[in-house]
Amino acid sequence: MSFNPQNMSTIEVVVPRLGESVIEVTLTRWLRNEGEQVEGDEALVEIATDKVDSEIPSPVSGKLLKKVFMEGDVVPVGKVFAVIETEGAAGRADEPRRMPSGPEEIQPDRTSENSMTAESHSANDKPEATDNEVKTDEVPAGTRYYSPLVRNIASQEGISFKELDVIPGSGKDDRLTKQDILKYLSERKSGNVNRIPEPEVLREQPVLFVAGEDRIVEMDRVRQLIAGHMVRSVQTSPHVTSFVEADMSRVVAWRDKAKDSFQKKYNEKLTFTPIFIEAIAKSVRDFPMVNVSVEGTKILIHSKVNIGMAVALPSGNLIVPVVRNADSMNLLGITKAVNDLAGRARSSKLVPDEISGGTISLTNLGSFGTMAGTPIINQPQAAIIAVGAIKKRPVVIETPEGDLIGIKPMMICSVTFDHRVIDGALGGQFLSRFAQYLEQFDTNQTI
């Protein structure tokens, strides 16, 4: 855009409200330098809280006039952190416009908590065609930051993050721009270049020390938070895990019948995760004493059923968004909430309040082919359900005429619980009820 010096004004950009529990953020990386042009809704900085990493977009198009804070500074919510020179009236941007949601993760759906993941799909708003750039950092392939525009183009054209990593960038410090990816697509479609294969060896985190064939790398900030959380959980709660097996025949048959029509009607995937969450919500209502937290010698019984699910990020780290009031939602509502949260988690668009306040969690180990597991409790919760891979196996089928051997799609379910407040009987009854809801799933329902 062109500027008339006589009509120039400045806009102060402030740290927006990111949730009730967040009062300050750490500015981790500037994405634009002073004097550079920035488009409206283009990311200005990357920030971090004690719960989630995110970005703050520019509320207007213009020139970044001043950086008020530097990388590594802690900035209070509502504080001015940048000044943008633009045309129009001067003012203060207290609520920067939200960046468009990122595209669906191009890699296969996965679910694990601290092993958790969740299948995901998100309907995406298309950002304006601006020259967004992506900085290339020396981190594992598929984990570097990509602008919403570049991710949207990649999603539409079927380009994986690993393939993006090896497309040359023309921007500063080898940044990948919109023009770079469009040029690559044009050349590939015309046959001038072959599709870039995914590299056989992934780039690794910066090596701090090498001794022979061994390497030492520094944990990133999110992995350090996860590690600390896991250690504190084991030190806080005596963990006990119980197992049952569920016949998934009805669930599998219904989903196979409904998933294509659901995709056409809502343009979203119908995965098993919403079915698991619905069964957990019903089971919690039957056994409310698993939906608790411990505060000293007191037990806090939660009135709301907020179920945490985990999403694997491109970096390999995990984040656990929360489906709130799951017991008051029908299966369609749960499905839409799961898809929305998982999609925005993968594109770094969650706010801190969306990953806090969970009262019980789900981890889907089966998406990695794992049959069963003993997950770690997500503090301050008292229980976490794990589901394994659905596998066809020979099982004994009881009939009035006698027992038979048949082939059934079976799934091992487990619950890890805090033995300070949940005894084996309660944990076992809760888990058995969860399996019963899956086995008695209503195959006549529509969604």
KOLTI-842834 format. One record per residue (C-alpha): x, y, z. Coordinates in steps of 0.001 Angstrom, whole numbers, padded with zeros to 6 digits, always signed. Layout:
BEGIN
XYZ ...
This chain:
BEGIN
+000000+000000+000000 +001159+003577-000594 +001435+006203+002136 +000915+009943+002073 +003115+011464+004807 +000515+014145+005434 -002106+011516+006287 +000079+009294+008456 -000978+008279+011949 +000127+005744+014529 -001675+002820+016121 -000597+001398+019485 -000918-002377+019591 -001499-003957+023002 -001342-007486+024360 -004954-008726+024075 -006903-010584+026717 -006011-014274+026370 -008250-015665+029100 -009251-014936+032651 -006216-016684+034138 -003589-014894+032030 -002186-011586+033275 +001116-011497+031377 +002909-013084+028434 +006508-013668+027389 +007420-012185+024010 +009371-015051+022445 +010004-013852+018869 +009381-010831+016696 +008186-011795+013203 +008719-008312+011709 +011513-005778+012067 +011147-002054+012630 +010564-000300+009327 +009030-003352+007635 +005548-003398+006167 +002914-005555+007850 -000547-006455+006616 -003702-006494+008691 -004163-009855+010473 -000539-010794+009770 +001305-012144+012809 +003555-009572+014492 +005037-011573+017361 +005056-015011+018898 +004216-015123+022597 +004128-017725+025343 +002177-018116+028557 +002476-020819+031183 -000247-022701+029287 +000091-022181+025538 +002157-020587+022778 +000380-018231+020389 +000733-015250+018076 -000525-011669+018147 -001593-010320+014747 -001426-006753+013530 -004825-005012+013716 -004034-002838+010656 -001850-002649+007574 +001104-000307+007823 +004729-000045+008855 +006112-001359+012138 +007363+001899+013595 +008556+000789+017021 +009095-002338+019109 +008313-001344+022676 +009567-004653+024121 +012323-007033+023085 +012372-010822+022780 +012338-012466+026193 +010534-009584+027910 +007492-010299+030093 +004626-008019+029050 +001390-007470+031041 -001957-007961+029309 -003228-004602+028018 +000282-003141+027697 +001387-001501+024442 +004087-003640+022816 +004273-002154+019298 +003501+001020+017351 +002362+000837+013716 +002375+003754+011288 -000622+003724+008991 -003157+005847+007165 -006239+006920+009083 -007007+008013+012616 -004518+007417+015385 -005565+005269+018275 -005029+002259+020467 -005720-001286+019300 -006978-002998+022445 -008460-005965+020610 -006391-007040+017612 -008442-008981+015120 -008159-012720+015443 -005983-014550+012936 -007895-016976+010687 -007909-020573+011872 -005137-022713+010467 -005858-025585+008102 -006334-029183+009005 -003114-030975+009853 -002002-032645+006647 -000543-035647+008429 -002789-038554+009579 -005021-038017+012598 -003390-039081+015874 -004375-039092+019509 -002217-039242+022671 -002093-037365+025964 +001257-037544+027447 +000930-040128+025017 -002447-038514+024174 -003708-037252+020803 -006988-036539+019094 -008154-036934+015525 -008835-033549+014114 -010316-031561+011287 -011194-027911+011134 -013177-025867+008629 -010945-022935+007833 -011439-019289+007084 -009272-018198+004163 -006884-015347+004988 -006285-012462+002668 -003644-013022-000008 -000820-011160+001690 +002897-011758+001393 +003236-013627+004678 +006698-014995+005341 +007873-017954+007361 +011144-017978+009184 +013228-021165+008910 +014641-022275+012259 +016914-025218+012862 +014236-027448+014395 +012835-030861+013391 +011224-031012+009958 +007560-030077+009979 +007817-027973+013120 +008843-024505+011926 +006272-021737+012040 +004154-021209+008901 +001781-018319+008371 -001941-019110+008076 -001818-018207+004378 +001045-020589+003591 -000582-023362+005642 -003881-022815+003844 -002239-023086+000417 -000340-026196+001522 -003522-027825+002838 -005453-027151-000368 -002627-028490-002555 -001808-031530-000414 +001688-030386+000550 +002953-031890+003803 +004942-029893+006349 +007999-032013+005575 +007714-031037+001925 +007340-027376+002879 +010573-027615+004833 +012623-028244+001696 +011069-025558-000536 +013638-022753-000909 +012572-019438+000582 +013279-016032-000963 +012542-013966+002121 +014938-012702+004734 +016897-015537+006401 +015442-018021+003901 +011853-017251+004900 +009153-018977+002849 +006755-016522+001219 +003465-016864-000590 +005261-016294-003887 +007725-019108-003096 +005038-021725-002567 +002974-020551-005557 +006068-020676-007774 +006848-024187-006559 +003277-025321-007239 +003301-023780-010711 +006572-025468-011638 +005454-028785-010212 +002133-028742-012078 +003825-027794-015347 +006221-030688-014982 +009316-028505-014736 +010121-029939-011314 +009227-033183-009620 +007499-033160-006273 +010105-032665-003607 +010375-035917-001614 +010246-035869+002141 +013801-035900+003482 +015066-039265+004685 +016752-037704+007704 +014842-035075+009689 +016667-031989+010848 +017262-032046+014547 +017267-029541+017352 +020526-027633+017855 +023225-029997+019116 +024826-028843+022345 +027356-031645+022707 +028500-034569+020575 +030426-037540+021924 +030894-040332+019444 +027433-041222+018109 +025594-039698+021075 +024006-036257+020937 +022607-033928+023581 +019859-031494+022606 +018048-028879+024643 +014361-029431+025434 +012141-026745+023956 +009966-024695+026326 +006811-026767+025810 +008622-030059+026388 +010084-028666+029615 +006582-027729+030790 +005262-031205+029933 +008181-032870+031714 +007649-030828+034870 +003907-031486+034802 +004419-035258+034499 +006944-035430+037325 +004708-033384+039637 +001724-035604+038819 +003535-038812+039768 +004881-037188+042929 +001405-035909+043870 -000941-038826+043194 -000630-042559+043870 -001477-043914+040417 -003580-047064+039950 -004746-048396+036565 -007625-050791+035818 -008494-052437+032472 -011586-053751+030696 -012299-054889+027143 -015130-053440+025050 -016921-054924+022051 -016903-052069+019525 -019148-053752+016931 -022018-051292+017232 -019808-048190+017301 -017726-049303+014313 -020788-050266+012237 -022562-046966+012968 -019520-044811+012207 -018831-046661+008953 -022418-045953+007927 -022523-042310+009033 -019053-040866+008295 -019501-040189+004553 -022852-038432+004926 -021479-036450+007883 -018502-035310+005806 -020782-034179+002967 -023271-032440+005276 -020850-030614+007582 -017527-030769+005708 -015958-032299+008817 -014635-035710+009766 -016556-038034+012057 -013966-039753+014233 -014219-042057+017233 -013090-039347+019656 -016522-037654+020082 -018090-041062+020766 -015525-041732+023495 -016105-038294+025016 -019885-038792+025024 -019448-042152+026814 -017128-040567+029399 -019625-037757+030069 -022451-040240+030629 -020284-042378+032907 -019239-039367+034963 -022895-038505+035556 -023406-042048+036842 -020283-041900+039047 -019660-038227+039925 -016959-039032+042478 -014449-039615+039690 -015002-036049+038498 -013076-034552+041409 -009932-032731+042464 -008009-032798+045730 -007273-029624+047676 -005282-030550+050768 -007620-032759+052814 -010709-031626+050927 -012323-033185+047847 -013713-030775+045265 -016604-032438+043398 -017003-030656+040069 -020507-029822+038918 -019354-029448+035318 -017995-032232+033130 -015082-030698+031219 -013218-033379+029294 -009637-032792+028182 -008404-034395+024978 -004875-034223+023648 -003661-033049+020274 -000217-033793+018853 +001455-030659+017512 +003738-030598+014454 +006675-030176+016838 +005889-033537+018431 +004725-031868+021643 +001207-032232+023003 -001526-029875+024066 -004787-030737+025825 -007786-028572+024865 -010957-029015+026903 -014483-029851+025716 -016512-027924+028274 -019907-029060+029594 -019667-032235+027540 -022540-033825+029450 -024941-031129+028213 -024050-031591+024514 -025375-034069+021972 -023054-036076+019767 -023147-033477+016986 -022178-030693+019386 -019329-032758+020820 -018068-033611+017334 -017997-029988+016253 -016245-028965+019485 -013622-031705+019075 -012890-030805+015461 -012712-027077+016179 -010412-027407+019186 -008110-029929+017525 -007826-027872+014352 -007022-024653+016181 -004598-026459+018491 -002537-027572+015493 -002465-024038+014098 -001595-022384+017447 -004916-020529+017706 -006059-021727+021140 -006310-019296+024033 -005193-020343+027532 -008738-020738+028890 -009383-023414+026248 -006697-025687+027700 -007546-025175+031366 -010429-026175+033609 -010587-029845+032634 -012096-032220+035197 -011213-035570+033544 -009199-036525+030456 -009194-038893+027481 -006125-040334+025771 -006423-042311+022541 -003421-044610+022429 -004925-046616+019592 -004100-044082+016904 -000476-045231+017181 -001463-048892+017142 -000976-049302+020907 -003242-051930+022450 -003324-050547+026002 -001510-048185+028325 -001251-046641+031784 -001379-042855+031232 -000324-040267+033788 -003067-038228+035455 -003410-034660+034218 -003264-032735+037515 -005282-031489+039299 -007715-034045+037868 -008174-037432+039521 -008749-039740+036540 -007823-040280+032908 -009386-042755+030459 -007203-044455+027847 -008477-046315+024786 -006361-048666+022699 -006466-049743+019075 -009672-051346+017790 -008634-054804+016555 -010641-057744+015213 -010092-060762+017430 -011720-064155+018059 -013918-063937+021148 -016404-066140+022962 -020017-065225+022159 -022620-066425+024639 -026001-067464+023171 -029042-069320+024576 -028004-072272+022448 -024453-072286+023812 -021126-070532+023451 -019650-069737+020036 -016368-068378+018749 -016771-065249+016603 -014746-062359+015192 -015393-059002+016888 -013723-055559+016784 -012427-055301+020340 -010790-052438+022246 -008962-052415+025567 -009948-049497+027817 -008137-048389+030946 -008567-045778+033628 -005729-044407+035721 -007003-042806+038910 -005774-041013+042010 -005937-043659+044739 -006099-040992+047440 -009736-040332+046572 -010806-043090+044144 -010758-046687+045339 -010489-049739+043113 -014215-050493+043305 -015246-047021+042142 -012578-046940+039435 -013630-050366+038158 -017345-049520+038162 -016727-046278+036297 -014602-047993+033650 -017103-050843+033215 -019897-048325+032714 -017815-046530+030081 -017393-049819+028188 -021115-050566+028518 -022057-047259+026894 -019821-048134+023951 -021181-051673+023642 -024799-050464+023872 -024307-047565+021448 -027538-046593+019678 -026994-047492+016014 -030336-045946+014993 -029382-042400+015949 -028616-039783+013304 -026150-036943+013438 
